[in-house]
Amino acid sequence: TGGRTPLIAGNWKMNLNHQEAVVLVQKLAWTLSDKRHDFAAVEVAIFPPFTDIRSVQTLVDGDKMRITYGAQNVSTEESGAYTGEVSASMLAKLGCSYVIVGHSERREHYGETDQIVAQKAKIALKHDITPIVCVGEGLEIRQAGNHVDHCTGQAEASLAGLTDAEVGKVVIAYEPVWAIGTGETATAQDAQEVCAGIRERLEKVYGAEVAGGVRILYGGSVKPNNVAALMQEADVDGALVGGASLSADDFAAISRYY
Ligand code: PEP
């Protein structure tokens, strides 16, 4: 991973009730402490629904664990008459280190464009929250062989308006849409091909130093039995995990792939 600290990120999506969420965090924290997880070697972050973030903050603090956490979405706006939205400053107050922006489910169901994603990334950074900017191709694009171009273009457009220094702080997640929640995983080579392509594009636009520091995650049906192979690839710096992050045992096992 070229000196970059690997990041294992668990996206809970719209799952679990509040009690289940609390139990999951406690079990995860306990399992990782029991196994003496080295958080400096592999960072672990969880992404609960907004309604659980306050509890997660309390549990993580109380445990002196170094599980970090963030939100699954953020408003493009600072504050004001935007009923139902949650702002970056609100997330910062709750101790969020990260926010996922432009997940394919949000692009597909909520019409999020690259431009909106870039605005969300920008406002997150303004509040010292690291955006995890998601990109990925659908099956048709993959079958036509245009996946690298598609994802590099999406990455560049989703970072529009960020300064070089800001781009140096983001995390990018490559998530092929056909591999999300389907049990279908890209091979480690498939993941590497696109992650390397994204890094190359970053290098062209922002220079080698910025490109070399950006963490690029793979996401799409990551499980305890396939994470190690993915993590061996030079440009894969971590995993964004959906389904398997709802099990403390599986997510702890993924976090301890090494
Ligand atoms: C995701 O939604 O980010 C994801 C990768 O989901 P899953 O692991 O369930 O495929």
Residues whose N, C-alpha, C, O or C-beta is under 5 A from the ligand:
A	BS01	PEP	N11 A179 I180 G181 T182 G219 G220 S221 V222 L240 V241 G242 G243 A244
